[in-house]
């Protein structure tokens, strides 16, 4: 079990997979089977909030999906990306 902050974040990152969307890479976590539940974090936050939720969903026969929004968490932070609400 990871104990230090860096170890915990590395372990979380290793559970996910990289995905390129609109020229900005992000990390996606997709765990479990069954009816999907998408966990969407707010601003400023990250999908790290859902690390235990995904486990709980999978244990209850659901499929938990979480990803980091652009510029947050383990997502890329492109300089020319429009981070506004309307963008």
CNS distance restraints for C-alpha pairs under 8 A (distance, minus, plus):
assign (resid   2 and name CA) (resid   7 and name CA) 5.31 0.50 0.50
assign (resid   2 and name CA) (resid   8 and name CA) 5.18 0.50 0.50
assign (resid   2 and name CA) (resid  11 and name CA) 7.16 0.50 0.50
assign (resid   3 and name CA) (resid   7 and name CA) 6.41 0.50 0.50
assign (resid   3 and name CA) (resid   8 and name CA) 6.39 0.50 0.50
assign (resid   4 and name CA) (resid   8 and name CA) 6.14 0.50 0.50
assign (resid   5 and name CA) (resid   9 and name CA) 6.24 0.50 0.50
assign (resid   6 and name CA) (resid  10 and name CA) 6.09 0.50 0.50
assign (resid   7 and name CA) (resid  11 and name CA) 6.07 0.50 0.50
assign (resid   8 and name CA) (resid  12 and name CA) 6.21 0.50 0.50
assign (resid   9 and name CA) (resid  13 and name CA) 6.13 0.50 0.50
assign (resid  10 and name CA) (resid  14 and name CA) 6.15 0.50 0.50
assign (resid  11 and name CA) (resid  15 and name CA) 6.58 0.50 0.50
assign (resid  12 and name CA) (resid  16 and name CA) 7.03 0.50 0.50
assign (resid  12 and name CA) (resid  48 and name CA) 7.38 0.50 0.50
assign (resid  12 and name CA) (resid  51 and name CA) 7.33 0.50 0.50
assign (resid  13 and name CA) (resid  17 and name CA) 7.82 0.50 0.50
assign (resid  13 and name CA) (resid  27 and name CA) 7.67 0.50 0.50
assign (resid  13 and name CA) (resid  74 and name CA) 7.55 0.50 0.50
assign (resid  15 and name CA) (resid  29 and name CA) 6.69 0.50 0.50
assign (resid  16 and name CA) (resid  27 and name CA) 5.94 0.50 0.50
assign (resid  16 and name CA) (resid  28 and name CA) 5.28 0.50 0.50
assign (resid  16 and name CA) (resid  29 and name CA) 4.50 0.50 0.50
assign (resid  16 and name CA) (resid  30 and name CA) 7.30 0.50 0.50
assign (resid  17 and name CA) (resid  27 and name CA) 5.40 0.50 0.50
assign (resid  17 and name CA) (resid  28 and name CA) 5.39 0.50 0.50
assign (resid  17 and name CA) (resid  29 and name CA) 6.59 0.50 0.50
assign (resid  18 and name CA) (resid  25 and name CA) 6.73 0.50 0.50
assign (resid  18 and name CA) (resid  26 and name CA) 5.74 0.50 0.50
assign (resid  18 and name CA) (resid  27 and name CA) 4.50 0.50 0.50
assign (resid  18 and name CA) (resid  28 and name CA) 6.34 0.50 0.50
assign (resid  19 and name CA) (resid  25 and name CA) 5.54 0.50 0.50
assign (resid  19 and name CA) (resid  26 and name CA) 5.39 0.50 0.50
assign (resid  19 and name CA) (resid  27 and name CA) 5.92 0.50 0.50
assign (resid  19 and name CA) (resid  28 and name CA) 6.84 0.50 0.50
assign (resid  20 and name CA) (resid  24 and name CA) 5.74 0.50 0.50
assign (resid  20 and name CA) (resid  25 and name CA) 4.22 0.50 0.50
assign (resid  20 and name CA) (resid  26 and name CA) 6.32 0.50 0.50
assign (resid  21 and name CA) (resid  25 and name CA) 5.94 0.50 0.50
assign (resid  21 and name CA) (resid  26 and name CA) 7.37 0.50 0.50
assign (resid  24 and name CA) (resid  70 and name CA) 6.87 0.50 0.50
assign (resid  24 and name CA) (resid  75 and name CA) 7.49 0.50 0.50
assign (resid  24 and name CA) (resid  76 and name CA) 5.74 0.50 0.50
assign (resid  24 and name CA) (resid  77 and name CA) 7.43 0.50 0.50
assign (resid  24 and name CA) (resid  78 and name CA) 6.77 0.50 0.50
assign (resid  25 and name CA) (resid  70 and name CA) 7.80 0.50 0.50
assign (resid  25 and name CA) (resid  75 and name CA) 5.80 0.50 0.50
assign (resid  25 and name CA) (resid  76 and name CA) 5.25 0.50 0.50
assign (resid  26 and name CA) (resid  67 and name CA) 7.02 0.50 0.50
assign (resid  26 and name CA) (resid  68 and name CA) 6.00 0.50 0.50
assign (resid  26 and name CA) (resid  69 and name CA) 7.21 0.50 0.50
assign (resid  26 and name CA) (resid  70 and name CA) 6.95 0.50 0.50
assign (resid  26 and name CA) (resid  74 and name CA) 6.31 0.50 0.50
assign (resid  26 and name CA) (resid  75 and name CA) 3.95 0.50 0.50
assign (resid  26 and name CA) (resid  76 and name CA) 6.02 0.50 0.50
assign (resid  27 and name CA) (resid  67 and name CA) 5.71 0.50 0.50
assign (resid  27 and name CA) (resid  68 and name CA) 6.11 0.50 0.50
assign (resid  27 and name CA) (resid  74 and name CA) 6.08 0.50 0.50
assign (resid  27 and name CA) (resid  75 and name CA) 6.06 0.50 0.50
assign (resid  28 and name CA) (resid  65 and name CA) 7.25 0.50 0.50
assign (resid  28 and name CA) (resid  66 and name CA) 5.83 0.50 0.50
assign (resid  28 and name CA) (resid  67 and name CA) 4.37 0.50 0.50
assign (resid  28 and name CA) (resid  68 and name CA) 7.02 0.50 0.50
assign (resid  29 and name CA) (resid  64 and name CA) 7.70 0.50 0.50
assign (resid  29 and name CA) (resid  65 and name CA) 5.54 0.50 0.50
assign (resid  29 and name CA) (resid  66 and name CA) 5.18 0.50 0.50
assign (resid  29 and name CA) (resid  67 and name CA) 6.18 0.50 0.50
assign (resid  30 and name CA) (resid  63 and name CA) 6.96 0.50 0.50
assign (resid  30 and name CA) (resid  64 and name CA) 5.76 0.50 0.50
assign (resid  30 and name CA) (resid  65 and name CA) 4.52 0.50 0.50
assign (resid  30 and name CA) (resid  66 and name CA) 6.71 0.50 0.50
assign (resid  31 and name CA) (resid  54 and name CA) 6.49 0.50 0.50
assign (resid  31 and name CA) (resid  55 and name CA) 7.47 0.50 0.50
assign (resid  31 and name CA) (resid  58 and name CA) 6.32 0.50 0.50
assign (resid  31 and name CA) (resid  63 and name CA) 5.59 0.50 0.50
assign (resid  31 and name CA) (resid  64 and name CA) 5.28 0.50 0.50
assign (resid  31 and name CA) (resid  65 and name CA) 6.56 0.50 0.50
assign (resid  32 and name CA) (resid  54 and name CA) 7.90 0.50 0.50
assign (resid  32 and name CA) (resid  55 and name CA) 7.93 0.50 0.50
assign (resid  32 and name CA) (resid  57 and name CA) 7.24 0.50 0.50
assign (resid  32 and name CA) (resid  58 and name CA) 4.26 0.50 0.50
assign (resid  32 and name CA) (resid  59 and name CA) 7.60 0.50 0.50
assign (resid  32 and name CA) (resid  61 and name CA) 6.80 0.50 0.50
assign (resid  32 and name CA) (resid  62 and name CA) 5.89 0.50 0.50
assign (resid  32 and name CA) (resid  63 and name CA) 4.31 0.50 0.50
assign (resid  32 and name CA) (resid  64 and name CA) 6.26 0.50 0.50
assign (resid  33 and name CA) (resid  58 and name CA) 6.65 0.50 0.50
assign (resid  33 and name CA) (resid  61 and name CA) 6.05 0.50 0.50
assign (resid  33 and name CA) (resid  62 and name CA) 5.38 0.50 0.50
assign (resid  33 and name CA) (resid  63 and name CA) 4.53 0.50 0.50
assign (resid  34 and name CA) (resid  61 and name CA) 5.69 0.50 0.50
assign (resid  34 and name CA) (resid  62 and name CA) 4.59 0.50 0.50
assign (resid  34 and name CA) (resid  63 and name CA) 5.29 0.50 0.50
assign (resid  35 and name CA) (resid  61 and name CA) 7.75 0.50 0.50
assign (resid  35 and name CA) (resid  62 and name CA) 5.18 0.50 0.50
assign (resid  35 and name CA) (resid  63 and name CA) 5.74 0.50 0.50
assign (resid  36 and name CA) (resid  62 and name CA) 6.00 0.50 0.50
assign (resid  36 and name CA) (resid  63 and name CA) 4.44 0.50 0.50
assign (resid  36 and name CA) (resid  64 and name CA) 5.88 0.50 0.50
assign (resid  36 and name CA) (resid  65 and name CA) 7.02 0.50 0.50
assign (resid  37 and name CA) (resid  62 and name CA) 7.04 0.50 0.50
assign (resid  37 and name CA) (resid  63 and name CA) 6.01 0.50 0.50
assign (resid  37 and name CA) (resid  64 and name CA) 5.05 0.50 0.50
assign (resid  37 and name CA) (resid  65 and name CA) 6.14 0.50 0.50
assign (resid  38 and name CA) (resid  64 and name CA) 6.12 0.50 0.50
assign (resid  38 and name CA) (resid  65 and name CA) 4.78 0.50 0.50
assign (resid  38 and name CA) (resid  66 and name CA) 5.93 0.50 0.50
assign (resid  39 and name CA) (resid  47 and name CA) 7.61 0.50 0.50
assign (resid  39 and name CA) (resid  50 and name CA) 7.01 0.50 0.50
assign (resid  39 and name CA) (resid  64 and name CA) 7.17 0.50 0.50
assign (resid  39 and name CA) (resid  65 and name CA) 6.00 0.50 0.50
assign (resid  39 and name CA) (resid  66 and name CA) 4.93 0.50 0.50
assign (resid  39 and name CA) (resid  67 and name CA) 7.68 0.50 0.50
assign (resid  40 and name CA) (resid  47 and name CA) 7.17 0.50 0.50
assign (resid  40 and name CA) (resid  66 and name CA) 6.28 0.50 0.50
assign (resid  40 and name CA) (resid  67 and name CA) 7.08 0.50 0.50
assign (resid  41 and name CA) (resid  45 and name CA) 6.19 0.50 0.50
assign (resid  41 and name CA) (resid  46 and name CA) 5.68 0.50 0.50
assign (resid  41 and name CA) (resid  47 and name CA) 5.80 0.50 0.50
assign (resid  41 and name CA) (resid  49 and name CA) 7.56 0.50 0.50
assign (resid  41 and name CA) (resid  68 and name CA) 7.47 0.50 0.50
assign (resid  41 and name CA) (resid  69 and name CA) 7.79 0.50 0.50
assign (resid  42 and name CA) (resid  46 and name CA) 7.23 0.50 0.50
assign (resid  44 and name CA) (resid  72 and name CA) 7.12 0.50 0.50
assign (resid  45 and name CA) (resid  49 and name CA) 7.74 0.50 0.50
assign (resid  45 and name CA) (resid  72 and name CA) 6.63 0.50 0.50
assign (resid  45 and name CA) (resid  73 and name CA) 6.97 0.50 0.50
assign (resid  46 and name CA) (resid  67 and name CA) 7.89 0.50 0.50
assign (resid  46 and name CA) (resid  68 and name CA) 5.62 0.50 0.50
assign (resid  46 and name CA) (resid  69 and name CA) 7.37 0.50 0.50
assign (resid  46 and name CA) (resid  72 and name CA) 5.91 0.50 0.50
assign (resid  46 and name CA) (resid  73 and name CA) 4.71 0.50 0.50
assign (resid  46 and name CA) (resid  74 and name CA) 7.88 0.50 0.50
assign (resid  47 and name CA) (resid  51 and name CA) 7.21 0.50 0.50
assign (resid  47 and name CA) (resid  66 and name CA) 5.92 0.50 0.50
assign (resid  47 and name CA) (resid  67 and name CA) 5.73 0.50 0.50
assign (resid  47 and name CA) (resid  68 and name CA) 5.48 0.50 0.50
assign (resid  47 and name CA) (resid  73 and name CA) 6.86 0.50 0.50
assign (resid  48 and name CA) (resid  73 and name CA) 7.44 0.50 0.50
assign (resid  50 and name CA) (resid  54 and name CA) 6.02 0.50 0.50
assign (resid  50 and name CA) (resid  66 and name CA) 7.26 0.50 0.50
assign (resid  51 and name CA) (resid  55 and name CA) 6.91 0.50 0.50
assign (resid  52 and name CA) (resid  56 and name CA) 6.30 0.50 0.50
assign (resid  53 and name CA) (resid  57 and name CA) 6.07 0.50 0.50
assign (resid  53 and name CA) (resid  64 and name CA) 7.82 0.50 0.50
assign (resid  54 and name CA) (resid  58 and name CA) 6.18 0.50 0.50
assign (resid  54 and name CA) (resid  63 and name CA) 7.76 0.50 0.50
assign (resid  54 and name CA) (resid  64 and name CA) 4.98 0.50 0.50
assign (resid  54 and name CA) (resid  65 and name CA) 7.23 0.50 0.50
assign (resid  55 and name CA) (resid  59 and name CA) 6.17 0.50 0.50
assign (resid  55 and name CA) (resid  64 and name CA) 7.88 0.50 0.50
assign (resid  56 and name CA) (resid  60 and name CA) 6.35 0.50 0.50
assign (resid  57 and name CA) (resid  61 and name CA) 6.49 0.50 0.50
assign (resid  57 and name CA) (resid  62 and name CA) 5.04 0.50 0.50
assign (resid  57 and name CA) (resid  63 and name CA) 6.42 0.50 0.50
assign (resid  57 and name CA) (resid  64 and name CA) 5.88 0.50 0.50
assign (resid  58 and name CA) (resid  62 and name CA) 5.00 0.50 0.50
assign (resid  58 and name CA) (resid  63 and name CA) 5.76 0.50 0.50
assign (resid  58 and name CA) (resid  64 and name CA) 6.57 0.50 0.50
assign (resid  68 and name CA) (resid  72 and name CA) 6.05 0.50 0.50
assign (resid  68 and name CA) (resid  73 and name CA) 5.66 0.50 0.50
assign (resid  68 and name CA) (resid  74 and name CA) 6.30 0.50 0.50
assign (resid  68 and name CA) (resid  75 and name CA) 5.57 0.50 0.50
assign (resid  69 and name CA) (resid  73 and name CA) 7.47 0.50 0.50
assign (resid  69 and name CA) (resid  75 and name CA) 6.40 0.50 0.50
assign (resid  70 and name CA) (resid  75 and name CA) 5.39 0.50 0.50
assign (resid  70 and name CA) (resid  76 and name CA) 6.10 0.50 0.50
assign (resid  70 and name CA) (resid  77 and name CA) 6.28 0.50 0.50
assign (resid  70 and name CA) (resid  83 and name CA) 7.60 0.50 0.50
assign (resid  71 and name CA) (resid  75 and name CA) 5.72 0.50 0.50
assign (resid  71 and name CA) (resid  76 and name CA) 5.69 0.50 0.50
assign (resid  71 and name CA) (resid  77 and name CA) 4.29 0.50 0.50
assign (resid  71 and name CA) (resid  78 and name CA) 7.42 0.50 0.50
assign (resid  71 and name CA) (resid  83 and name CA) 7.81 0.50 0.50
assign (resid  72 and name CA) (resid  76 and name CA) 7.61 0.50 0.50
assign (resid  72 and name CA) (resid  77 and name CA) 7.51 0.50 0.50
assign (resid  77 and name CA) (resid  81 and name CA) 7.66 0.50 0.50
assign (resid  82 and name CA) (resid  87 and name CA) 5.33 0.50 0.50
assign (resid  83 and name CA) (resid  87 and name CA) 6.26 0.50 0.50
